[in-house]
Amino acid sequence: MNKRIVAVIGAVVLALVGVVMLAAYAKDADDRAFDGAELTSVLRVTDSIPADTTATDAAGSVELVKLPRKAVADGAIADLADVSGLKTTVQLEPGEQVLASRFAKEGSGPAADEKETLTGVPKGYQEVTVQLALAQAGGGLLKPGDIVGVVASYPTTDTGGFTQLAKNFVRVTRVVNGDTKGGDEEAVSQQLVTLAVTTRDAGRIINAAEFGKVWLTQQNKNTATGHGGSVTKSEVTK
């Protein structure tokens, strides 16, 4: 047999032996690390899982592993059946344990009150509709049931403008396409967005729409509360 072929075969064999020995060493290291520890099964994320993913769809992005009980996070689960019918509330990243608290019926949206429906008006609230350009209406991506923040922006003579988040966690109940560009029904330029609000907030939104501009921000239950303070042109440009 050609000496060169023999040398190649020998190199391949040595490489395979090295891989086997390395795998055995790694397993032995894990065994030593877990030696004497009480192990328990838990699901671990292998690929990023976006928010609002159902438990069924998440099945291909998790694996069942055994960890020392002390290393298992509170609420970690070993079977997606424990969260069947629910959706992820946030994006899950590779390496983290799957927690039951990261799943909810509404996904990343806020929990629905028992006195309201997803697209209905909560008890004691009323609806107000504002006409907005697509950029002001969340890029035209809003749909009934979404939660938004209402930002009011006014022109001023002394500061060059005044902007502030007026209200958090406002429910969208209806979205209707408004004006179109050049008569093209596919090229929508504005939308009529209907919001469920309290009496006081209805007045605030109408005032902003009448004397300034209204912008809507898309929010979820993890959005920080507060109004962020007022912003003026001088603060932006300094």
C-alpha positions as CSV (number, residue, x, y, z in Angstrom):
1,M,0.0,0.0,0.0
2,N,1.2,3.5,-0.8
3,K,3.0,5.0,2.2
4,R,1.1,8.3,1.8
5,I,-2.3,6.5,2.0
6,V,-1.2,4.6,5.1
7,A,-0.1,7.9,6.7
8,V,-3.5,9.5,5.9
9,I,-5.4,6.5,7.3
10,G,-3.3,6.6,10.4
11,A,-4.0,10.4,10.9
12,V,-7.7,9.8,10.5
13,V,-7.7,7.0,13.1
14,L,-5.7,9.1,15.6
15,A,-8.2,12.0,15.1
16,L,-11.2,9.7,15.8
17,V,-9.5,8.4,18.9
18,G,-8.9,11.9,20.1
19,V,-12.6,12.9,19.6
20,V,-13.7,9.8,21.5
21,M,-11.3,10.5,24.4
22,L,-12.4,14.2,24.5
23,A,-16.0,13.3,24.7
24,A,-15.3,10.8,27.4
25,Y,-13.4,13.3,29.4
26,A,-16.2,15.9,29.0
27,K,-18.8,13.4,30.2
28,D,-16.5,12.4,33.1
29,A,-16.1,16.1,34.0
30,D,-19.9,16.5,34.1
31,D,-20.3,13.4,36.2
32,R,-17.7,14.7,38.6
33,A,-19.4,18.1,38.8
34,F,-22.8,16.5,39.5
35,D,-21.3,13.8,41.7
36,G,-23.5,13.3,44.7
37,A,-25.9,16.0,43.6
38,E,-29.6,15.2,43.3
39,L,-30.5,15.7,39.6
40,T,-33.8,16.8,38.2
41,S,-35.1,17.1,34.6
42,V,-35.8,20.6,33.2
43,L,-36.4,22.1,29.8
44,R,-33.7,24.4,28.4
45,V,-34.0,26.7,25.4
46,T,-31.8,25.7,22.4
47,D,-32.9,28.4,19.9
48,S,-34.4,31.8,20.4
49,I,-38.2,31.7,20.9
50,P,-40.0,34.9,20.0
51,A,-42.7,36.4,22.3
52,D,-46.2,35.2,21.5
53,T,-45.0,31.7,20.5
54,T,-47.4,28.9,21.5
55,A,-46.1,26.1,23.7
56,T,-46.7,23.7,20.8
57,D,-44.6,25.8,18.4
58,A,-41.8,26.2,21.0
59,A,-41.3,22.4,21.2
60,G,-38.7,22.3,18.5
61,S,-36.5,24.9,20.3
62,V,-36.1,23.3,23.7
63,E,-34.4,20.2,25.1
64,L,-34.8,18.1,28.2
65,V,-31.7,18.2,30.4
66,K,-30.8,17.0,33.9
67,L,-29.3,19.5,36.4
68,P,-28.6,19.5,40.1
69,R,-31.8,20.5,41.9
70,K,-30.0,23.6,43.4
71,A,-29.3,24.8,39.8
72,V,-33.0,24.6,38.8
73,A,-34.8,28.0,38.7
74,D,-38.1,28.4,40.6
75,G,-41.0,27.7,38.2
76,A,-38.8,25.7,35.7
77,I,-40.8,23.0,33.9
78,A,-39.9,19.7,32.4
79,D,-42.8,19.3,30.0
80,L,-44.5,21.9,27.8
81,A,-47.8,20.2,28.6
82,D,-47.6,22.2,31.8
83,V,-48.1,25.4,29.7
84,S,-50.4,23.9,27.0
85,G,-52.6,26.5,25.3
86,L,-50.4,29.4,26.5
87,K,-48.0,31.7,24.6
88,T,-44.6,33.1,25.6
89,T,-44.8,36.6,27.2
90,V,-41.2,37.5,26.2
91,Q,-38.5,36.2,23.9
92,L,-36.7,33.2,25.3
93,E,-33.0,33.0,24.7
94,P,-30.7,29.9,24.2
95,G,-29.4,28.5,27.5
96,E,-32.1,29.7,29.8
97,Q,-34.5,27.3,31.5
98,V,-38.1,27.3,30.5
99,L,-40.2,28.9,33.2
100,A,-44.0,28.6,33.6
101,S,-44.1,32.3,34.4
102,R,-42.9,33.1,30.9
103,F,-46.2,31.9,29.4
104,A,-49.7,33.4,29.5
105,K,-53.0,33.0,27.7
106,E,-52.6,36.5,26.1
107,G,-48.9,36.1,25.3
108,S,-47.0,39.5,25.5
109,G,-50.3,41.4,25.8
110,P,-51.7,42.4,29.2
111,A,-54.1,40.1,31.0
112,A,-57.7,40.7,30.0
113,D,-60.0,41.8,32.8
114,E,-62.9,39.5,33.3
115,K,-65.3,42.4,32.6
116,E,-63.9,43.1,29.2
117,T,-63.3,41.3,25.9
118,L,-60.2,41.4,23.8
119,T,-61.7,44.0,21.3
120,G,-64.4,45.3,23.6
121,V,-64.7,48.3,25.9
122,P,-63.9,47.8,29.6
123,K,-66.7,48.6,32.0
124,G,-66.8,52.3,32.8
125,Y,-64.8,53.3,29.7
126,Q,-65.8,54.9,26.4
127,E,-64.4,55.1,22.9
128,V,-62.7,58.0,21.2
129,T,-61.4,57.9,17.6
130,V,-58.4,59.8,16.2
131,Q,-57.3,60.2,12.6
132,L,-53.6,59.6,12.3
133,A,-50.9,59.3,9.6
134,L,-49.4,55.8,9.5
135,A,-46.2,56.9,11.2
136,Q,-48.3,58.3,14.1
137,A,-50.4,55.1,14.3
138,G,-47.6,52.6,15.0
139,G,-46.6,52.4,11.4
140,G,-50.0,51.2,10.4
141,L,-49.5,47.9,12.1
142,L,-52.0,48.4,14.9
143,K,-55.0,46.0,15.3
144,P,-57.9,45.7,17.7
145,G,-56.8,44.4,21.1
146,D,-53.3,46.0,20.9
147,I,-52.2,48.2,23.8
148,V,-50.7,51.6,23.1
149,G,-49.2,54.6,24.8
150,V,-50.7,58.0,23.8
151,V,-48.1,60.8,23.2
152,A,-49.2,64.4,22.9
153,S,-47.0,66.9,21.1
154,Y,-47.7,70.7,20.9
155,P,-46.1,73.6,19.0
156,T,-44.9,76.4,21.3
157,T,-43.3,79.8,20.7
158,D,-40.8,79.8,23.5
159,T,-39.3,76.3,23.5
160,G,-39.9,75.1,19.9
161,G,-42.3,72.3,20.9
162,F,-43.5,70.4,23.8
163,T,-44.0,66.5,23.9
164,Q,-45.1,64.2,26.7
165,L,-46.5,60.7,27.1
166,A,-50.0,61.4,28.2
167,K,-51.3,57.9,28.9
168,N,-50.0,54.3,29.1
169,F,-51.8,51.1,28.4
170,V,-54.7,52.2,26.3
171,R,-56.6,49.5,24.4
172,V,-57.2,49.7,20.7
173,T,-60.8,48.6,19.9
174,R,-61.0,49.4,16.2
175,V,-58.8,50.3,13.2
176,V,-60.1,51.6,9.9
177,N,-58.1,52.7,6.9
178,G,-58.7,56.3,6.1
179,D,-57.4,58.5,3.2
180,T,-55.5,56.8,0.4
181,K,-52.7,58.1,-1.8
182,G,-53.8,59.0,-5.4
183,G,-57.0,57.0,-5.0
184,D,-55.1,53.7,-4.7
185,E,-57.0,51.6,-2.1
186,E,-53.8,49.7,-1.4
187,A,-51.8,52.8,-0.7
188,V,-53.3,53.9,2.7
189,S,-51.9,57.1,4.1
190,Q,-54.0,57.5,7.2
191,Q,-56.0,55.4,9.7
192,L,-58.9,56.0,12.1
193,V,-57.8,54.4,15.4
194,T,-60.4,54.0,18.1
195,L,-59.3,53.8,21.7
196,A,-61.0,52.7,25.0
197,V,-60.4,55.4,27.6
198,T,-61.8,57.1,30.7
199,T,-63.8,60.3,30.5
200,R,-60.8,62.4,31.6
201,D,-58.4,60.7,29.1
202,A,-60.9,61.2,26.3
203,G,-60.7,64.9,26.8
204,R,-56.9,64.9,27.0
205,I,-56.7,62.9,23.7
206,I,-59.2,65.2,21.9
207,N,-57.3,68.3,23.1
208,A,-54.0,66.9,21.8
209,A,-55.6,66.0,18.4
210,E,-57.3,69.4,18.2
211,F,-54.5,71.7,19.2
212,G,-51.4,69.6,18.6
213,K,-50.6,66.1,17.4
214,V,-51.1,62.6,18.8
215,W,-48.7,59.7,18.4
216,L,-49.3,56.1,19.5
217,T,-46.5,53.8,20.8
218,Q,-47.0,50.1,20.9
219,Q,-46.7,48.7,24.4
220,N,-46.9,45.4,26.3
221,K,-47.3,44.4,29.9
222,N,-43.5,44.8,30.5
223,T,-43.5,48.4,29.3
224,A,-42.2,50.7,32.0
225,T,-44.9,53.0,33.4
226,G,-44.7,56.8,33.9
227,H,-44.7,59.6,31.3
228,G,-41.0,60.1,31.0
229,G,-41.2,63.8,31.6
230,S,-41.8,66.5,29.1
231,V,-39.4,67.0,26.1
232,T,-38.7,70.3,24.4
233,K,-36.7,71.2,21.3
234,S,-34.1,72.9,23.4
235,E,-33.6,69.6,25.3
236,V,-33.3,67.6,22.1
237,T,-30.8,69.9,20.4
238,K,-28.6,70.9,23.4
